[in-house]
Amino acid sequence: MILRASGADARECELITQTHARTFSLASKLLPTEKRRAAYALYAFCRIADDLVDQVDVTDALAGDALAQQLGEYRSQLQAALDGRPSDPIFREVAWVVSAYQVSAAPLFELLDGVARDLSHSTYATWCELDQYCQGVASSVGEMCTYVFGVPAGPVMRDHAIRYARTLGTAMQLTNILRDVGEDAQRGRCYLPAEDLARFGLTPEQVLHDRQLARDPRWRPMMQYEVSRARALYAASLPGIALLSPDAQRCAAACATGYAGILSAIEAQDYDTISARARIGKLARVGILWNAWRYRAAAPDLSTLGRGPRIIWEPATQVASTHPSTVHAPSDRLVPQA
């Protein structure tokens, strides 16, 4: 049985989205009404969980324990909502979305596991470790949204679409990390992998404590390296948009291009995201919406979908492959994708 959502509950989720998510709020205007409402509910659920863990300095063990308990209670509220006993407007909306769009519970709980890592992890040693974090806090969201956006070709093709959506989620989370280096450092967190920093003679401790680090000549090439990684992830994810329902493709395109635009904003301020957060201007956001409105996804190459998206990390001196489902980026390892 499909639960009916309440207008008041939906408005609360919409307000949370409009308050905290400029890019997503803008992109969601390209969705039909019911799908937009569902997207707002998922965003509100994710946002509240993320805000819980963002309250804590990871060096404060007592605060971390208290927030871990709150996050556990939030998990219990989610389970109750999925069992038909939602406790508040957000969870009533989530229960409606899960029922109406047959959203798997797995990515909802994966999101909670992902944000919980922020209570215990302040640094990451390798890209592989950071990728696992990104999968939890962002790829899970891409999977949720795929159910809402719809994949007309059926369950098998939906599985392919989810893989591309999860890659897009990783790209967007890495973009967040690059945008928020200074803000995260003030919370005692450095998400930039230690091994990547070491390539350029830098350390997580410098990121955490040196507010003048962006003036160091090693900072710019390190950030260029990470921006290239993010752009490769965006490029690898794009074929999945064509698998979505036509009424959702424009929204997905706006999310992808909007977040990718943050990378250009980072470049425009010479990669200094320690002293200032990179932002996309209002005019640029309008341009993103206009371009997304005109977006027409190319027909997917069905012969490559079963093998994609594939990300092959290579040394920065090597060039991109011409294989349509393979994107190359600066690194030195092959990282399997979901």
KEMIVEX-555786 format. One record per atom (N, C-alpha, C): residue in three letters; z, y negated, x. Coordinates in steps of 0.001 Angstrom, whole numbers, padded with zeros to 6 digits, always signed. Each point is the difference from the previous one (the first is absolute). Example, Ala and Ser with C-alpha at 12.3 -4.5 7.8 and 13.67 -1.06 7.14 Angstrom:
KEMIVEX-555786
ala+007800+005690+013190;ala+000000-001190-000890;ala+000000-001200+000900;ser-000720-001050-000350;ser+000060-001190+000820;ser+000730-001090-000770;
This chain:
KEMIVEX-555786
met+000000+001201+000843;met+000000-001201-000843;met+000000-001248+000875;ile-000873-000957-000312;ile-000068-001236+000761;ile+001025-000986-000541;leu+000870-000456+000853;leu+001011-000974-000392;leu-000646-001364-000234;arg+000562-000757-000897;arg-000498-001352-000247;arg+000811-000985+000829;ala-000687-000904+000664;ala+000682-000996+000826;ala+000341-001229-000837;ser+001067-000659+000401;ser+000447-001199-000699;ser-000584-001241+000645;gly-000354-000992-000842;gly-000548-001238+000541;gly+000986-000729+000890;ala+001273-000017-000367;ala+001016-000680+000810;ala+000163+000683+001348;asp-000006+001326+000012;asp+000101+000735+001262;asp-001198-000303+000889;ala-001169-000014-000606;ala-001219-000269+000761;ala+000026-001399+000599;arg+000512-000967-000749;arg+000049-001376+000513;arg+000942-000104+001201;glu+001075+000774-000006;glu+000924-000025+001141;glu-000694+000516+001261;cys-000754+001073-000136;cys-000740+000529+001149;cys-001066-000984+000462;glu-000651-000650-000949;glu-001024-000984+000352;glu+000611-001165+000769;leu+001177-000449-000417;leu+000654-001124+000675;leu+000356+000373+001440;ile+000510+001199+000201;ile+000326+000447+001356;ile-001251-000001+000870;thr-001104+000490-000544;thr-001246+000067+000757;thr-000508-001391+000344;gln-000021-000875-000979;gln-000527-001340+000232;gln+000878-000793+000965;thr+001283+000294+000033;thr+000926-000715+000878;thr-000144+000435+001448;his-000258+001283+000226;his+000093+000549+001354;his-001325+000448+000605;ala-001040+000160-000787;ala-001232+000612+000520;ala-001203-000870-000302;arg-000273-000956+000859;arg-001122-000907-000251;arg-001332+000746-000048;thr-000249+000800+001023;thr-001299+000680+000082;thr-000148+001007-001126;phe+001013+000846-000195;phe-000102+001026-001028;phe-000040-000614-001396;ser+000788-001052-000221;ser-000012-000656-001307;ser-001385-000557-000311;leu-000637-000574+001029;leu-001347-000532-000179;leu-000986+001125-000275;ala+000066+001058+000791;ala-000934+001117-000160;ala+000150+000668-001359;ser+001226+000076-000493;ser+000257+000705-001256;ser-000665-000678-001193;lys-000350-001270+000140;lys-000681-000695-001095;lys-001370+000614-000279;leu-000514+000780+000952;leu-001296+000643-000174;leu+000093+001340-000713;leu+001218+000417-000368;leu+000196+001248-000725;leu+000001-000243-001505;pro-000388+000990-000791;pro+000200-000118-001450;pro+001490-000052-000322;thr+000334-000482-001180;thr+001379-000337-000337;thr+000984+001142+000214;glu-000304+001192-000500;glu+000955+001101+000089;glu+000204+000457+001437;lys-001073+000047+000776;lys+000131+000409+001406;lys+000750-001072+000793;arg-000208-001266-000345;arg+000731-001070+000679;arg+001499+000140-000279;arg+000315+000301-001227;arg+001396+000179-000380;arg+000626+001160+000789;ala-000737+001077+000142;ala+000495+001147+000756;ala+000174-000356+001477;ala-000954-000746+000537;ala+000097-000402+001408;ala+001216-000880+000232;tyr+000294-000891-000930;tyr+001187-000844+000127;tyr+001271+000858+000004;ala+000045+001021-000833;ala+001184+000857-000059;ala+000217+000713+001327;leu-001070+000519+000573;leu+000128+000698+001282;leu+000411-000973+001099;tyr-000577-001200-000024;tyr+000384-000975+001022;tyr+001483-000352-000127;ala+000460-000243-001212;ala+001403-000378-000196;ala+000931+001111+000486;phe-000332+001242-000318;phe+000803+001132+000472;phe+000077+000018+001525;cys-001143-000163+000645;cys-000041+000038+001467;cys+000713-001207+000603;arg-000174-001152-000605;arg+000574-001222+000540;arg+001531+000047-000017;ile+000570+000463-001091;ile+001457+000052-000090;ile+000560+000949+001057;ala-000651+001133+000194;ala+000453+000942+001033;ala-000079-000634+001379;asp-001092-000698+000278;asp-000175-000632+001305;asp+001020-001115+000214;asp+000266-000772-001044;asp+000976-001087+000119;asp+001403+000527+000273;leu+000319+001170-000514;leu+001307+000581+000262;leu+000240+000172+001493;val-000961+000596+000693;val+000210+000288+001420;val-000189-001239+000863;asp-000737-000988-000492;asp-000204-001216+000794;asp+001254-000863+000074;gln+001030+000354-000759;gln+001241-000775+000043;gln+000826+000278+001249;val-000295+001084+000699;val+000916+000464+001033;val-000537-000271+001398;asp+000896-000354+000903;asp-000258+000010+001430;asp+000306+001423+000461;val-000966+000647+000675;val+000181+001410+000342;val+001168+000227+000943;thr+000529-001060+000622;thr+001159+000172+000876;thr+001312+000028-000774;asp-000058-000305-001303;asp+001211-000026-000842;asp+000118+001336-000731;ala+000756+000917+000573;ala+000085+001360-000531;ala+000617+000034-001391;leu+001036-000810-000231;leu+000673+000016-001295;leu-000931-000483-001104;ala-000729-001085+000269;ala-000957-000506-000990;ala-001092+001027-000240;gly-000435+000660+001068;gly-001037+001016-000130;gly+000455+001151-000878;asp+001247+000416+000147;asp+000527+001082-000834;asp+000038-000415-001464;ala+000403-001244-000257;ala+000072-000481-001377;ala-001378-000054-000638;leu-000984-000464+000768;leu-001351-000083-000539;leu-000624+001382-000160;ala+000346+000929+000884;ala-000471+001373-000164;ala+000506+000572-001317;gln+001238-000336-000351;gln+000555+000461-001276;gln-000756-000635-001166;gln-000309-001307+000110;gln-000753-000672-001058;gln-001392+000605-000149;leu-000606+000328+001133;leu-001329+000600-000045;leu+000065+001390-000635;gly+001089+000728+000280;gly+000194+001290-000647;gly+000136-000136-001505;glu+000692-001049-000436;glu+000142-000250-001433;glu-001354-000368-000621;tyr-000805-000740+000759;tyr-001336-000376-000478;tyr-000847+001269-000173;arg+000123+000928+000956;arg-000708+001272-000102;arg+000432+000755-001257;ser+001303-000004-000283;ser+000505+000676-001195;ser-000547-000647-001264;gln-000114-001333+000006;gln-000583-000701-001149;gln-001463+000396-000187;leu-000720+000170+001100;leu-001395+000431-000102;leu-000074+001389-000627;gln+000820+000908+000493;gln-000025+001351-000552;gln+000343-000009-001482;ala+001006-000806-000372;ala+000367-000086-001413;ala-001159-000531-000839;ala-000716-000995+000532;ala-001141-000553-000728;ala-001085+001052-000179;leu-000253+000778+001041;leu-001016+001044-000094;leu+000425+001115-000957;asp+001315+000130-000162;asp+000525+000991-000941;asp+000098-000546-001425;gly-000493-001227-000206;gly+000002-000575-001344;gly+001205-000844-000325;arg+000787-000396+001042;arg+001208-000803-000236;arg-000021-001253+000878;pro-000995-000879-000172;pro-000066-001210+000831;pro+001156-000934-000287;ser+000496-000672+001048;ser+001249-000755-000117;ser-000184-001506-000095;asp-001171-000520+000319;asp-000194-001450-000029;asp-001480-000298-000178;pro-000376-001284-000134;pro-001406-000328-000257;pro-000970+000558+001032;ile+000372-000057+001286;ile-000913+000483+001039;ile-000248+001491-000176;phe+001054+000749-000191;phe-000165+001450-000111;phe-000607+000406-001338;arg+000189-000804-001042;arg-000717+000292-001244;arg-001502-000156+000209;glu-000373-001033+000736;glu-001422-000191+000297;glu-000539+001115+000908;val+000784+000385+001001;val-000438+001079+000889;val-000187+001292-000795;ala+000948+000310-000880;ala-000125+001208-000818;ala-001267-000049-000845;trp-000310-001177-000541;trp-001225-000150-000783;trp-001235+000235+000866;val-000023-000583+001199;val-001158+000155+000882;val-000213+001467+000367;val+001075+000673+000398;val-000107+001408+000383;val-000539+000833-001153;ser+000473-000296-001206;ser-000457+000742-001170;ser-001450-000332-000360;ala-000325-001278-000007;ala-001327-000425-000450;ala-001103+000361+000980;tyr+000307-000037+001289;tyr-001044+000210+001020;tyr+000205+001277+000810;gln+000964+000805-000425;gln+000245+001290+000658;gln+000201-000164+001504;val+000793-001006+000365;val+000278-000266+001408;val+000920+001088+000543;ser-000350+000559+001129;ser+000862+000990+000637;ser+001317-000650+000415;ala+001087+000722-000156;ala+001301-000519+000433;ala+000124-000033+001514;ala-000776+000811+000704;ala+000167+000140+001451;ala-000094-001331+000744;pro-001038-000844-000239;pro-000055-001257+000748;pro+001109-000984-000362;leu+000558+000097-001208;leu+001117-000865-000367;leu+001227+000319+000860;phe+000302+001279+000141;phe+001126+000393+000839;phe-000315-000188+001484;glu-001263+000172+000366;glu-000401-000242+001391;glu+000259-001453+000385;leu-000263-000911-000923;leu+000263-001422+000255;leu+001480-000226+000295;leu+000871+000617-000767;leu+001440-000174+000221;leu+000430+000602+001333;asp-000576+001138+000364;asp+000295+000575+001314;asp-000475-000929+001113;gly-001158-000632-000228;gly-000553-000896+001017;gly+000862-001228+000225;val+000392-000665-001084;val+000812-001214+000174;val+001376+000335+000566;ala+000486+001225-000256;ala+001300+000398+000535;ala-000001+000013+001521;arg-001170+000179+000607;arg-000073+000000+001463;arg+000426-001343+000572;asp-000169-001067-000772;asp+000395-001324+000491;asp+001515-000135+000146;leu+000750+000910-000583;leu+001448-000038+000139;leu+000466+000621+001312;ser-000872+000761+000651;ser+000425+000710+001215;ser-000913-000219+001196;his-001215-000502-000225;his-000945-000184+001100;his-000225-001490+000249;ser+000219-000431+001226;ser-000280-001392+000346;ser-001209-000120+000927;thr-000404+001103+000622;thr-001176+000001+000876;thr-000759+001309-000185;tyr-001241+000004+000467;tyr-000858+001182-000077;tyr-000624+000231+001367;ala+000030+001241+000455;ala-000447+000302+001356;ala-001519+000071+000110;thr-000655+000555-001007;thr-001439+000263+000091;thr-000697-000420-001288;trp-001332-000087+000071;trp-000775-000260-001202;trp+000187+001126-001011;cys+000089+001245+000475;cys+000188+001123-000904;cys+001263-000187-000831;glu+001087-000444+000615;glu+001246-000254-000734;glu-000180-001133-001007;leu-000637-001069+000437;leu-000204-001132-000905;leu-000926+000383-001146;asp-001012+000807+000283;asp-000910+000452-001045;asp+000756+000776-001073;gln+000955+000821+000401;gln+000804+000739-000968;gln+000794-000963-000888;tyr+000532-001066+000602;tyr+000708-001018-000787;tyr-000964-000670-000983;cys-001173-000396+000482;cys-000986-000650-000858;cys-000430+000909-001144;gln-000126+001290+000289;gln-000340+000948-001057;gln+001052-000045-001113;gly+001265-000049+000403;gly+001061+000020-000996;gly+000063-001253-000847;val-000083-001171+000637;val+000238-001242-000737;val-001258-000610-000604;ala-001189+000438+000444;ala-001224-000654-000469;ala-001088+000975-000437;ser-000230+001058+000758;ser-000998+000973-000433;ser+000406+000609-001332;ser+001303+000165-000193;ser+000509+000502-001285;ser-000415-000924-001148;val+000003-001311+000257;val-000385-000964-001033;val-001488+000122-000310;gly-000800+000195+001038;gly-001432+000218-000226;gly-000248+001209-000874;glu+000793+001051+000220;glu-000154+001207-000827;glu+000381-000277-001443;met+001128-000687-000218;met+000397-000346-001369;met-001108-000769-000716;cys-000534-000995+000698;cys-001005-000867-000617;cys-001280+000760-000336;thr-000317+001020+000782;thr-001213+000767-000269;thr+000062+000653-001372;tyr+001183+000497-000379;tyr+000136+000586-001339;tyr-000253-001047-001076;val+000536-001199+000199;val-000171-001063-000993;val-001442-000496-000024;phe-000591-000195+001156;phe-001368-000510+000061;phe-000987+000988-000613;gly+000253+001281+000201;gly-000855+001024-000582;gly-001135+000419+000915;val-000326+001286-000067;val-001125+000562+000754;val-000809+000831-000989;pro-001122-000529-000492;pro-000729+000647-001100;pro-000536+001390+000327;ala-000233+000285+001283;ala-000659+001257+000359;ala+000914+001211-000063;gly+001289-000189-000291;gly+000866+001142-000189;gly+001009+000215+001109;pro+000859+001025-000145;pro+001141+000200+000915;pro-000387+000202+001463;val-001069+000747+000267;val-000384+000241+001399;val-000384-001312+000668;met-000807-000793-000693;met-000399-001289+000567;met+001184-000953+000063;arg+000937+000154-000919;arg+001206-000838+000069;arg+000791+000292+001275;asp+000047+001263+000397;asp+000676+000334+001249;asp-000652-000711+001176;his-001327-000069+000008;his-000701-000742+001052;his+000349-001482-000071;ala-000005-000555-001220;ala+000309-001421-000172;ala+001409-000317+000482;ile+000931+000903-000246;ile+001380-000215+000440;ile+000060-000079+001521;arg-000746+000829+000697;arg+000013-000030+001464;arg-000480-001350+000515;tyr-001050-000537-000609;tyr-000483-001323+000414;tyr+001006-001085-000366;ala+000614+000121-001173;ala+000983-001002-000428;ala+001219+000008+000912;arg+000391+001160+000460;arg+001145+000076+000908;arg-000335-000651+001340;thr-001238+000147+000447;thr-000402-000674+001238;thr+000020-001514-000180;leu-000452-000463-001169;leu+000064-001440-000284;leu+001452-000469-000010;gly+000889+000798-000554;gly+001414-000372+000003;gly+000546-000164+001409;thr-000379+000900+000894;thr+000434-000117+001392;thr-000536-001276+000628;ala-001265-000315-000263;ala-000589-001233+000534;ala+000761-001221-000486;met+000343-000016-001273;met+000700-001146-000568;met+001416-000122+000562;gln+000677+001138+000184;gln+001348-000070+000553;gln-000025-000449+001454;leu-000963+000477+000773;leu-000111-000470+001379;leu-000274-001502+000020;thr-000802-000483-000928;thr-000243-001439-000106;thr+001298-000745-000282;asn+000814+000523-000929;asn+001312-000604-000261;asn+000841-000077+001263;ile-000006+001074+000758;ile+000794+000059+001230;ile-000455-001062+000983;leu-001306-000138+000174;leu-000527-000985+000948;leu+000258-001424-000478;arg+000004-000203-001302;arg+000251-001322-000570;arg+001465-000408+000135;asp+000913+000976-000068;asp+001431-000288-000147;asp+000815+000326+001242;val-000599-000048+001182;val+000720+000402+001213;val+001299-000791+000158;gly-000065-001313-000141;gly+001182-000833+000184;gly+001058+000244-001057;glu-000401+000098-001270;glu+000958+000233-001077;glu+000683+001346+000169;asp-000768+001024+000379;asp+000591+001318+000197;asp+000976-000011+001185;ala-000355-000732+001044;ala+000890-000068+001169;ala+001339-000618-000376;gln-000015-000978-000889;gln+001246-000616-000434;gln+000875+000972-000785;arg-000615+001040-000569;arg+000766+001047-000689;arg+000355+001145+000953;gly-000330-000160+001282;gly+000330+001025+000971;gly-001011+001127+000079;arg-001242-000247-000460;arg-001017+001050-000035;arg-001226-000390+000802;cys-000518+000951+000753;cys-001293-000153+000667;cys-000835+001219-000361;tyr-001026-000219-000820;tyr-000845+001109-000425;tyr-001117+000294+001000;leu-000329-000931+000870;leu-001075+000220+000955;leu+000365+001170+000907;pro-000849+001017+000110;pro+000368+001195+000778;pro+000284-000336+001461;ala+001074+000572+000519;ala+000400-000273+001380;ala-001103+000382+000986;glu-000712+001092-000285;glu-001040+000399+000938;glu-001168-000986-000002;asp-000283-000611-001141;asp-001051-001015-000047;asp+000430-001250+000757;leu+001244-000422-000217;leu+000517-001153+000735;leu-000034+000260+001503;ala+000356+001227+000407;ala+000047+000322+001433;ala-001369-000088+000653;arg-001062+000248-000766;arg-001358-000137+000553;arg-000225-001399+000570;phe+000687-000958-000579;phe-000208-001394+000382;phe+001211-000569+000732;gly+000884+000883+000441;gly+001161-000439+000776;gly+001087-000643-000827;leu+000079+000336-001288;leu+000994-000586-000893;leu+000952+001082-000508;thr+001110-000434-000589;thr+000999+000933-000509;thr+000463-000424-001391;pro+000526+000937-000788;pro+000571-000372-001298;pro+001139-001010+000130;glu+000781+000100+001065;glu+001115-000936+000188;glu-000506-001436+000103;gln-001144-000200+000646;gln-000566-001350+000066;gln-000408-000491-001383;val-000608+000881-000776;val-000407-000382-001354;val+001219-000379-000837;leu+001085+000738+000167;leu+001199-000228-000799;leu+000750-001271+000386;his-000077-000396+001279;his+000904-001046+000482;his-000676-001237+000594;asp-001270+000068+000322;asp-000664-001129+000654;asp-000866-000752-001003;arg+000504-001109-000515;arg-000739-000790-000988;arg-001187-000743+000598;gln-000114-000007+001313;gln-001127-000653+000674;gln-001030+001019+000482;leu+000122+001249-000453;leu-000846+001062+000542;leu-001483-000233-000256;ala-000342-000669-001090;ala-001413-000219-000315;ala-000696-000860+001052;arg+000777-000721+000812;arg-000590-000800+001074;arg-000271+000827+001251;asp+000516+001206+000029;asp-000225+000895+001142;asp-001469+000428+000004;pro-000694-000066+001116;pro-001426+000357+000030;pro-000277+001452-000379;arg+001011+000843-000002;arg-000213+001403-000370;arg+000008+000205-001518;trp+000545-000964-000723;trp+000155+000155-001450;trp-001348+000035-000718;arg-000888-000913+000346;arg-001275-000111-000713;arg-000817+001294+000083;pro-000208+000578+001203;pro-000785+001241+000033;pro+000683+001162-000726;met+001325+000030+000000;met+000694+001049-000738;met-000275-000125-001497;met+000085-001224-000518;met-000260-000210-001414;met-001474+000262-000345;gln-000900-000360+000884;gln-001409+000311-000227;gln-000203+001505-000148;tyr+000699+000748+000808;tyr-000046+001457-000039;tyr+000432+000512-001365;glu+001106-000519-000522;glu+000513+000463-001285;glu-000867-000474-001162;val-000535-001209+000087;val-000910-000492-001038;val-001242+000889-000073;ser-000500+000422+001160;ser-001153+000906+000012;ser+000348+001325-000670;arg+001202+000479+000221;arg+000429+001240-000653;arg-000008-000173-001523;ala+000546-001118-000461;ala+000046-000246-001443;ala-001405-000100-000584;arg-000889-000685+000681;arg-001364-000157-000518;arg-000720+001353-000078;ala+000261+000881+000950;ala-000597+001330-000057;ala+000489+000769-001218;leu+001281-000155-000322;leu+000550+000668-001178;leu-000631-000544-001283;tyr-000164-001322-000089;tyr-000676-000568-001167;tyr-001412+000561-000136;ala-000743+000019+001097;ala-001385+000475-000050;ala-000065+001455-000439;ala+000945+000804+000463;ala+000010+001412-000364;ala+000332+000214-001470;ser+000765-000911-000577;ser+000452+000175-001388;ser-001040-000415-001035;leu-000934-000858+000358;leu-000869-000640-000992;leu-000866+000958-000811;pro-000518+001112+000573;pro-000816+000894-000837;pro+000738+000522-001223;gly+001315+000026+000020;gly+000756+000509-001141;gly-000075-000885-001227;ile-000316-001288+000168;ile-000046-000903-001154;ile-001066+000440-000992;ala-001109+000518+000506;ala-001093+000421-000877;ala+000380+001188-000875;leu+001058+000708+000341;leu+000432+001155-000788;leu+000831-000407-001204;leu+000502-001239-000017;leu+000868-000460-001073;leu-000789-000353-001248;ser+000707-000097-001124;ser-000654-000457-001231;ser-000591-001384+000221;pro-001170-000260-000550;pro-000640-001307+000205;pro+000896-001179-000375;asp+000862+000158-001010;asp+000835-001128-000415;asp+001159-000260+000959;ala+000154+000830+001047;ala+001073-000197+000977;ala-000523-000284+001404;gln-001306+000162+000198;gln-000554-000151+001344;gln+000175-001419+000535;arg-000157-000984-000856;arg+000125-001382+000462;arg+001421-000305+000457;cys+000988+000506-000707;cys+001388-000212+000398;cys+000264+000641+001356;ala-000440+001227+000174;ala+000205+000683+001278;ala-000684-000753+001135;ala-001202-000497-000273;ala-000721-000762+001024;ala+000734-001289+000341;ala+000558-000661-001022;ala+000738-001241+000245;ala+001252+000265+000822;cys+000694+001108-000276;cys+001179+000345+000801;cys-000392+000228+001455;ala-001066+000748+000194;ala-000430+000325+001364;ala-000445-001253+000750;thr-000868-000795-000601;thr-000514-001181+000697;thr+001070-001082+000117;gly+000880-000083-000999;gly+001064-000994+000064;gly+000953+000269+001141;tyr+000426+001241+000121;tyr+000914+000329+001091;tyr-000703-000046+001341;ala-001238+000445+000061;ala-000740-000094+001257;ala-000139-001458+000421;gly-000063-000909-000980;gly-000079-001421+000320;gly+001228-000513+000722;ile+001152+000654-000184;ile+001202-000397+000728;ile-000209+000181+001498;leu-000775+001007+000372;leu-000286+000205+001425;leu-000726-001213+000587;ser-000904-000564-000770;ser-000700-001208+000460;ser+000965-001174+000100;ala+000957-000070-000932;ala+000998-001066+000070;ala+000875+000160+001238;ile+000305+001236+000368;ile+000760+000255+001224;ile-000783-000484+001218;glu-001276+000298+000011;glu-000841-000452+001114;glu-000069-001519+000050;ala-000057-000626-001183;ala-000144-001448-000060;ala+001202-000730+000582;gln+001184+000632-000023;gln+001167-000637+000608;gln+000313+000632+001364;asp-001062+000487+000624;asp+000056+000538+001360;asp+001053+001094+000131;tyr+000090+000837-001039;tyr+000819+001211+000011;tyr+001505-000274+000070;asp+000427-001229-000224;asp+001426-000311+000025;asp+000594+000249-001379;thr+000471+001206-000234;thr+000690+000304-001248;thr+001499+000181+000249;ile+000435-000499+001132;ile+001434-000010+000297;ile+000635-001283-000526;ser-000646-001123+000245;ser+000567-001273-000438;ser-000490-000421-001379;ala-001077+000612-000494;ala-000539-000382-001308;ala-000704+001189-000636;arg+000158+000130-001301;arg-000663+001069-000742;arg-001435-000413-000295;ala-000944+000895+000222;ala-001409-000300-000298;ala-000219+000054-001512;arg-000681-000997-000524;arg-000248-000071-001441;arg-001461-000316-000276;ile-000469+000502-001125;ile-001346-000336-000476;ile+000124-001198-000932;gly-000804-001030+000201;gly+000053-001192-000831;gly-000486+000253-001414;lys+000345-000919-000906;lys-000356+000147-001406;lys-001510+000081-000197;leu-000753-000835+000719;leu-001456+000019-000145;leu-000567+001338+000456;ala+000555+000538+001088;ala-000470+001300+000486;ala+000304+001096-001020;arg+001150-000087-000668;arg+000334+001008-001007;arg-000956-000064-001179;val-000382-001196-000395;val-000987-000143-001070;val-001330+000618+000434;gly-000358-000208+001265;gly-001235+000591+000522;gly+000053+001520-000022;ile+001151+000560+000302;ile+000161+001455-000042;ile-000213+000509-001418;leu+000583-000706-000982;leu-000149+000402-001393;leu-001461-000084-000431;trp-000679-001055+000401;trp-001404-000165-000369;trp-000859+001091+000622;asn+000220+000285+001268;asn-000776+001047+000660;asn+000271+001365-000609;ala+001262+000236-000382;ala+000330+001276-000637;ala-000654+000105-001372;trp-000069-001115-000717;trp-000653+000007-001312;trp-001469+000407+000126;arg-000632-000396+001091;arg-001407+000340+000206;arg-000177+001372+000659;tyr+001116+000659+000303;tyr-000057+001242+000772;tyr-000706+001108-000777;arg-000875+000706+000675;arg-000643+001181-000544;arg+000083+001088+001050;ala+000738+001055-000293;ala+000182+001072+000974;ala-001284+000793+000149;ala-000338+000295+001240;ala-001155+000854+000258;ala+000323+001421-000442;ala-001023+000743-000404;ala+000214+001392-000384;ala+000552+000768+001195;pro+001064+000779-000202;pro+000586+000718+001131;pro-000915+001089+000525;asp+000079+000236+001296;asp-000719+001099+000634;asp+000843+001255-000186;leu-000325+000789-001006;leu+000830+001142-000360;leu+000066+001038+001114;ser-000987+000008+000883;ser-000018+000996+001068;ser+001083-000249+001036;thr+000551-001215+000038;thr+001003-000330+001020;thr+001423-000054-000544;leu+000145+000010-001318;leu+001324-000249-000573;leu+001015+001055+000393;gly-000424+001246+000104;gly+000938+001053+000334;gly+000549-000112+001405;arg-000633-000812+000845;arg+000457-000147+001378;arg+000626-001364+000256;gly+000033-000831-001015;gly+000506-001341+000243;gly+001235-000310-000832;pro+000673-001086+000317;pro-000293-000852+001158;pro+000526+000618+001297;arg-000743-000178+001053;arg+000418+000475+001312;arg+000130-001197+000924;ile+001126-000097+000682;ile+000219-001070+000960;ile+000088+000639+001380;ile-000905-000361+000869;ile+000043+000504+001367;ile+000401-001150+000905;trp+001218+000089+000537;trp+000479-001071+000873;trp-000565+000205+001404;glu-000669-001004+000504;glu-000639+000078+001304;glu+000413-001185+000861;pro-000257+000075+001314;pro+000240-001171+000851;pro-000766-001209-000513;ala+000574-001177+000203;ala-000576-001222-000569;ala-001397-000296+000505;thr-000394+000582+001114;thr-001317-000292+000562;thr-001107+000758-000693;gln+000341+001001-000833;gln-001031+000789-000645;gln-000430-000642-001302;val-001188+000354-000476;val-000583-000645-001167;val+000147+000886-001215;ala-000250-000592-001162;ala+000155+000728-001253;ala-001098+001028-000190;ser+000375+001121-000633;ser-000957+001036-000327;ser-000863-000449-001165;thr-001195+000562-000111;thr-000861-000303-001134;thr+000224+000975-001153;his+000863+000993+000207;his+000290+000941-001073;his+000702-000734-001129;pro-000496+000103-001239;pro+000526-000837-001082;pro+001443+000279-000375;ser+000536+001181+000314;ser+001382+000260-000388;ser+000945-000063+001181;thr-000467-000507+001123;thr+000821-000072+001200;thr+000028-001426+000513;val+001203-000511+000238;val+000144-001337+000554;val+000824+000099+001267;his-000454-000671+001059;his+000690+000045+001274;his+000805-001271+000214;ala+001145+000156+000646;ala+000865-001140+000251;ala+000698+000169+001337;pro+000567-001064+000542;pro+000620+000099+001324;pro+001286+000811-000023;ser+000003+001083+000704;ser+001170+000824+000263;ser-000495+001160+000830;asp+000800+001033+000138;asp-000436+001088+000851;asp+000323+001357-000599;arg+000127+000085-001312;arg+000284+001293-000580;arg-000703+000149-001339;leu-000210+001233-000383;leu-000498+000286-001330;leu+001188+000134-000940;val+000017-000791-001060;val+001115+000038-000952;val-000515+000584-001306;pro+000494+001160-000423;pro-000468+000566-001271;pro+000447-000864-001157;gln-000875-000137-000985;gln+000301-000805-001177;gln+000366+000896-001174;ala+000672-000614-000969;ala+000411+000761-001186;ala-001211+000446-000793;
